Amino acid sequence: MNFIEGTREVTKGELQDHSITRYRVTKFYREQITDGDYYDQLKHIVEPTLKEFESPGNLDTSGEHDNTVSPGLQHKYAQTGLLLVTDRCASYCRYCFRKRIVGHQSDEIATDFNQIARYIKDHPEMTNVLLSGGDPFVLSTAKLHKILDHLLPIPHLDSIRFGTKMLAYQPKRFEDPALSALFQRINEAGKAAVIVTHFDHIGEISVNAERSVCSLRAEGVQFLNQTVLLAKVNDDPEILAATFGKCHEIGVRPYYLFQGRPVKGASHFQVSLRRGIEIVRGINQRLSGIQKTFKYIMSHYTGKIEILDLGADGRVYMRYHQNKTPEKIGKIFSRPHLEGAGWLDDLPEG
């Protein structure tokens, strides 16, 4: 198997033991990064490294198993249902936090949409559903229509979201003329159609991606972007400010900057909280007020935690952006900072 450091002979057992996925990347993305100016950074997103053998962590950093209410459906936060519709992606991100699922025949993927629809109907507090996986846009448009058959009649759902990195990996997917009817269907059902793109770096925003976003926005699709803070890839305020600025320019609202998760085989991507806070300060110094729409988030087992600052008192200040317990949402809390800490569990209580 080819690694960034060179070729190494590995057994299937070694790959499984260290949770290392095989190298898979679209021809489009490979050419996009090799022909661009950022190959030395972007290669780390898709090319394996020997560091994956020594990267500790676990495979369910956010407690997805504990929040699964029906096969393929998670209900962690009251208003949101997370629907895992496929275990496939166009390419394999080396930092993937769902590597336990992606590329495998996973039993965590939704199959019984009648059962899922019944659960959602019985929970009127759920106002939106996020289709994820894997990447929902590896599925055919016809398959996506069949999923919508179960979701669109539910009156208390007011938006349908699609989480995807396909606009970076294979933007041609969005040139499918049949997609227009899919999004029109959502809008005609009185619901918002939202695509959450996954641009980690300005070098991923191709001309093709821009064109697809422009076309879909004309169809009434709303766009948000999530980015993961990744060592050696985008741990630079200049790069991230340029990425968020470009997103804003093409009509994609920067939404989340995720702190890297301590995922087995991928925790070497994590930057320290101190460094992350410094990077976020640098980003905000470079953006105008209307471009500062992102939150620096740690998607922890207990909830989505917004990382606010490292105070002069040596404490990391945070607040819950989302939590299973509504009373905790918005509450600011802090923990003593520990040098090198990259996750809430690394910080001592007190």
MARTORLO-893325 format. One line per 5 residues: number of its first residue (from 1); their letters; for each residue x, y, z negated of C-alpha. Coordinates in nm, 3 decimals, padded with zeros to 5 digits, always signed. Example, Ala and Ser with C-alpha at 12.3 -4.5 7.8 and 13.67 -1.06 7.14 Angstrom:
! MARTORLO-893325
1) as) +01.230/-00.450/-00.780 | +01.367/-00.106/-00.714
***
This chain:
! MARTORLO-893325
1) mnfie) +00.000/+00.000/+00.000 | +00.129/+00.347/+00.091 | +00.175/+00.586/-00.201 | +00.297/+00.946/-00.189 | +00.626/+00.822/-00.334
6) gtrev) +00.658/+00.540/-00.080 | +00.529/+00.192/+00.002 | +00.471/-00.056/-00.280 | +00.349/-00.412/-00.270 | +00.050/-00.453/-00.501
11) tkgel) -00.196/-00.729/-00.579 | -00.572/-00.688/-00.589 | -00.551/-00.766/-00.963 | -00.306/-00.480/-01.023 | -00.536/-00.235/-00.847
16) qdhsi) -00.835/-00.353/-01.049 | -00.648/-00.349/-01.381 | -00.542/+00.013/-01.328 | -00.870/+00.124/-01.164 | -00.693/+00.225/-00.844
21) tryrv) -00.911/+00.264/-00.535 | -00.776/+00.196/-00.189 | -00.676/+00.476/+00.044 | -00.973/+00.585/+00.256 | -00.996/+00.918/+00.437
26) tkfyr) -01.182/+01.046/+00.742 | -00.988/+01.128/+01.056 | -01.132/+01.481/+01.039 | -01.003/+01.550/+00.687 | -00.663/+01.394/+00.753
31) eqitd) -00.617/+01.621/+01.054 | -00.760/+01.921/+00.868 | -00.502/+01.897/+00.591 | -00.201/+01.788/+00.799 | -00.257/+02.063/+01.057
36) gdyyd) -00.320/+02.331/+00.794 | -00.097/+02.528/+00.559 | -00.176/+02.337/+00.241 | -00.082/+01.975/+00.304 | +00.155/+01.958/+00.004
41) qlkhi) -00.140/+02.043/-00.222 | -00.431/+01.871/-00.047 | -00.256/+01.537/+00.006 | -00.303/+01.470/-00.368 | -00.682/+01.467/-00.324
46) veptl) -00.682/+01.160/-00.099 | -00.335/+01.001/-00.101 | -00.252/+00.752/-00.380 | +00.035/+00.816/-00.619 | +00.223/+00.577/-00.846
51) kefes) +00.112/+00.799/-01.135 | -00.224/+00.623/-01.113 | -00.062/+00.314/-01.271 | +00.029/+00.515/-01.582 | -00.279/+00.735/-01.611
56) pgnld) -00.482/+00.649/-01.926 | -00.848/+00.716/-01.993 | -01.183/+00.547/-01.942 | -01.430/+00.502/-01.659 | -01.735/+00.669/-01.812
61) tsgeh) -01.622/+00.998/-01.960 | -01.970/+01.156/-01.968 | -02.173/+00.870/-02.116 | -02.357/+00.788/-01.797 | -02.438/+00.435/-01.910
66) dntvs) -02.596/+00.565/-02.229 | -02.818/+00.807/-02.039 | -02.943/+00.564/-01.775 | -03.320/+00.524/-01.813 | -03.384/+00.314/-01.504
71) pglqh) -03.130/+00.151/-01.269 | -02.986/+00.440/-01.070 | -03.158/+00.716/-01.269 | -02.994/+00.913/-01.549 | -03.182/+01.155/-01.773
76) kyaqt) -02.929/+01.330/-01.996 | -03.070/+01.683/-01.989 | -03.442/+01.746/-02.017 | -03.493/+01.933/-01.689 | -03.266/+01.724/-01.465
81) glllv) -03.276/+01.373/-01.323 | -02.954/+01.235/-01.175 | -03.019/+00.980/-00.904 | -02.733/+00.758/-00.784 | -02.840/+00.667/-00.431
86) tdrca) -02.523/+00.505/-00.295 | -02.186/+00.368/-00.404 | -02.015/+00.485/-00.083 | -01.828/+00.802/+00.012 | -01.677/+00.926/+00.337
91) sycry) -01.334/+00.937/+00.170 | -01.202/+00.836/-00.172 | -01.102/+01.124/-00.399 | -00.810/+01.010/-00.613 | -00.952/+01.195/-00.918
96) cfrkr) -01.304/+01.048/-00.888 | -01.482/+01.014/-01.224 | -01.714/+00.747/-01.080 | -01.446/+00.517/-00.948 | -01.618/+00.239/-01.141
101) ivghq) -01.893/+00.268/-00.879 | -01.749/+00.409/-00.558 | -01.645/+00.151/-00.303 | -01.798/-00.136/-00.499 | -02.128/-00.321/-00.479
106) sdeia) -02.246/-00.144/-00.792 | -02.555/-00.239/-00.990 | -02.577/+00.124/-01.107 | -02.725/+00.233/-00.775 | -03.098/+00.301/-00.741
111) tdfnq) -03.298/+00.034/-00.562 | -03.652/+00.053/-00.705 | -03.770/+00.402/-00.618 | -04.127/+00.323/-00.721 | -04.005/+00.260/-01.075
116) iaryi) -03.793/+00.575/-01.067 | -04.086/+00.785/-00.943 | -04.306/+00.648/-01.223 | -04.047/+00.753/-01.482 | -04.019/+01.104/-01.336
121) kdhpe) -04.399/+01.142/-01.322 | -04.415/+01.048/-01.690 | -04.160/+01.320/-01.777 | -04.305/+01.657/-01.671 | -04.012/+01.836/-01.837
126) mtnvl) -03.797/+01.715/-01.545 | -03.805/+01.996/-01.289 | -03.523/+01.895/-01.054 | -03.351/+01.586/-00.923 | -02.989/+01.565/-00.810
131) lsggd) -02.908/+01.301/-00.549 | -02.554/+01.183/-00.598 | -02.353/+00.862/-00.594 | -02.127/+00.815/-00.397 | -02.226/+01.074/-00.141
136) pfvls) -02.592/+01.085/-00.034 | -02.497/+01.203/+00.314 | -02.327/+00.875/+00.397 | -02.685/+00.748/+00.411 | -02.883/+00.786/+00.731
141) taklh) -03.128/+01.074/+00.754 | -03.405/+00.813/+00.780 | -03.298/+00.662/+00.447 | -03.297/+01.006/+00.285 | -03.652/+01.061/+00.415
146) kildh) -03.759/+00.736/+00.245 | -03.615/+00.857/-00.085 | -03.802/+01.186/-00.046 | -04.125/+00.990/+00.011 | -04.111/+00.907/-00.361
151) llpip) -03.995/+01.246/-00.489 | -04.185/+01.510/-00.294 | -04.536/+01.418/-00.418 | -04.431/+01.478/-00.780 | -04.575/+01.823/-00.860
156) hldsi) -04.347/+01.924/-01.146 | -04.028/+01.883/-00.941 | -03.940/+02.227/-00.806 | -03.603/+02.150/-00.645 | -03.415/+01.865/-00.480
161) rfgtk) -03.036/+01.886/-00.495 | -02.779/+01.693/-00.294 | -02.426/+01.667/-00.433 | -02.178/+01.616/-00.148 | -01.818/+01.648/-00.037
166) mlayq) -01.916/+01.559/+00.318 | -01.886/+01.922/+00.431 | -01.515/+01.893/+00.357 | -01.468/+01.534/+00.473 | -01.701/+01.506/+00.775
171) pkrfe) -01.893/+01.829/+00.850 | -02.016/+01.679/+01.178 | -02.269/+01.485/+00.966 | -02.458/+01.812/+00.923 | -02.488/+01.863/+01.297
176) dpals) -02.750/+01.586/+01.301 | -03.060/+01.761/+01.443 | -03.283/+01.533/+01.233 | -03.158/+01.699/+00.913 | -03.358/+02.011/+00.998
181) alfqr) -03.684/+01.820/+00.950 | -03.557/+01.674/+00.621 | -03.495/+02.013/+00.466 | -03.809/+02.159/+00.620 | -04.004/+01.879/+00.451
186) ineag) -03.864/+01.976/+00.114 | -03.948/+02.342/+00.166 | -04.298/+02.266/+00.292 | -04.357/+02.060/-00.022 | -04.299/+02.382/-00.217
191) kaavi) -03.960/+02.280/-00.349 | -03.614/+02.430/-00.310 | -03.363/+02.237/-00.099 | -03.017/+02.276/-00.253 | -02.682/+02.141/-00.137
196) vthfd) -02.403/+02.140/-00.397 | -02.084/+02.140/-00.193 | -01.752/+02.021/-00.327 | -01.475/+02.245/-00.198 | -01.173/+02.213/-00.427
201) higei) -00.944/+02.433/-00.218 | -00.973/+02.698/+00.050 | -00.786/+02.461/+00.282 | -01.092/+02.234/+00.281 | -01.328/+02.500/+00.417
206) svnae) -01.300/+02.434/+00.790 | -01.454/+02.629/+01.075 | -01.685/+02.330/+01.125 | -01.796/+02.346/+00.762 | -01.863/+02.720/+00.787
211) rsvcs) -02.072/+02.666/+01.099 | -02.277/+02.391/+00.931 | -02.339/+02.603/+00.621 | -02.451/+02.897/+00.834 | -02.689/+02.676/+01.032
216) lraeg) -02.842/+02.514/+00.723 | -02.881/+02.843/+00.539 | -03.090/+02.959/+00.836 | -03.311/+02.656/+00.763 | -03.368/+02.779/+00.408
221) vqfln) -03.117/+02.554/+00.233 | -02.951/+02.704/-00.075 | -02.583/+02.636/-00.142 | -02.381/+02.606/-00.460 | -02.021/+02.490/-00.494
226) qtvll) -01.845/+02.288/-00.759 | -01.468/+02.261/-00.786 | -01.251/+02.043/-01.006 | -00.940/+02.202/-01.158 | -00.662/+01.970/-01.042
231) akvnd) -00.291/+01.968/-01.126 | -00.072/+02.017/-00.816 | -00.380/+02.085/-00.601 | -00.545/+02.410/-00.712 | -00.403/+02.495/-01.057
236) dpeil) -00.325/+02.842/-00.928 | -00.549/+03.147/-00.979 | -00.455/+03.282/-00.635 | -00.577/+02.966/-00.461 | -00.897/+02.936/-00.662
241) aatfg) -00.982/+03.305/-00.625 | -00.937/+03.268/-00.249 | -01.154/+02.954/-00.251 | -01.435/+03.118/-00.447 | -01.407/+03.434/-00.239
246) kchei) -01.441/+03.232/+00.081 | -01.739/+03.042/-00.061 | -01.907/+03.372/-00.145 | -01.833/+03.503/+00.205 | -02.009/+03.210/+00.376
251) gvrpy) -02.307/+03.210/+00.139 | -02.208/+02.930/-00.100 | -02.234/+03.040/-00.463 | -01.944/+02.925/-00.684 | -02.121/+02.728/-00.956
256) ylfqg) -01.887/+02.515/-01.168 | -01.512/+02.492/-01.214 | -01.478/+02.157/-01.388 | -01.204/+02.075/-01.632 | -01.044/+01.751/-01.509
261) rpvkg) -01.178/+01.448/-01.695 | -00.965/+01.188/-01.873 | -01.049/+00.918/-01.620 | -00.848/+00.598/-01.612 | -00.616/+00.612/-01.312
266) ashfq) -00.683/+00.984/-01.264 | -00.606/+01.167/-01.590 | -00.274/+01.290/-01.447 | -00.481/+01.550/-01.260 | -00.585/+01.713/-01.588
271) vslrr) -00.433/+02.049/-01.680 | -00.418/+02.164/-02.041 | -00.699/+02.378/-02.180 | -00.451/+02.660/-02.242 | -00.343/+02.655/-01.879
276) gieiv) -00.702/+02.626/-01.759 | -00.806/+02.932/-01.959 | -00.509/+03.127/-01.819 | -00.606/+03.025/-01.465 | -00.968/+03.134/-01.517
281) rginq) -00.850/+03.472/-01.645 | -00.638/+03.506/-01.332 | -00.930/+03.413/-01.107 | -01.157/+03.670/-01.268 | -00.892/+03.941/-01.232
286) rlsgi) -00.892/+03.878/-00.856 | -01.267/+03.863/-00.787 | -01.533/+04.130/-00.767 | -01.826/+04.121/-01.006 | -02.065/+03.958/-00.759
291) qktfk) -01.813/+03.680/-00.687 | -01.780/+03.578/-01.053 | -02.067/+03.333/-01.058 | -01.879/+03.022/-01.174 | -01.856/+02.874/-01.521
296) yimsh) -01.550/+02.685/-01.649 | -01.709/+02.360/-01.765 | -01.607/+02.046/-01.949 | -01.857/+01.772/-01.864 | -01.827/+01.592/-02.197
301) ytgki) -02.016/+01.295/-02.341 | -02.208/+01.536/-02.568 | -02.302/+01.779/-02.290 | -02.176/+02.040/-02.047 | -01.944/+02.264/-02.248
306) eildl) -01.848/+02.607/-02.117 | -01.489/+02.685/-02.210 | -01.479/+03.053/-02.307 | -01.138/+03.150/-02.441 | -00.841/+03.075/-02.659
311) gadgr) -00.862/+03.326/-02.941 | -00.583/+03.512/-03.118 | -00.676/+03.300/-03.420 | -00.553/+02.988/-03.240 | -00.899/+02.844/-03.182
316) vymry) -01.062/+02.738/-02.854 | -01.405/+02.898/-02.821 | -01.677/+02.711/-02.633 | -02.053/+02.688/-02.597 | -02.296/+02.428/-02.477
321) hqnkt) -02.422/+02.511/-02.129 | -02.632/+02.194/-02.145 | -02.700/+01.949/-02.426 | -02.945/+01.668/-02.496 | -03.047/+01.864/-02.807
326) pekig) -03.208/+02.190/-02.686 | -03.123/+02.375/-03.009 | -02.751/+02.338/-02.934 | -02.770/+02.500/-02.589 | -02.602/+02.840/-02.589
331) kifsr) -02.450/+02.798/-02.933 | -02.086/+02.910/-02.956 | -01.849/+02.687/-03.150 | -01.472/+02.654/-03.182 | -01.198/+02.410/-03.268
336) phleg) -00.832/+02.458/-03.359 | -00.615/+02.457/-03.049 | -00.359/+02.181/-03.011 | -00.082/+02.236/-02.756 | -00.127/+02.008/-02.456
341) agwld) -00.494/+01.933/-02.531 | -00.703/+01.882/-02.218 | -01.036/+01.760/-02.354 | -01.266/+01.825/-02.650 | -01.164/+01.496/-02.809
346) dlpeg) -00.800/+01.617/-02.812 | -00.892/+01.908/-03.040 | -00.908/+01.846/-03.416 | -01.235/+01.921/-03.591 | -01.241/+02.189/-03.855
***
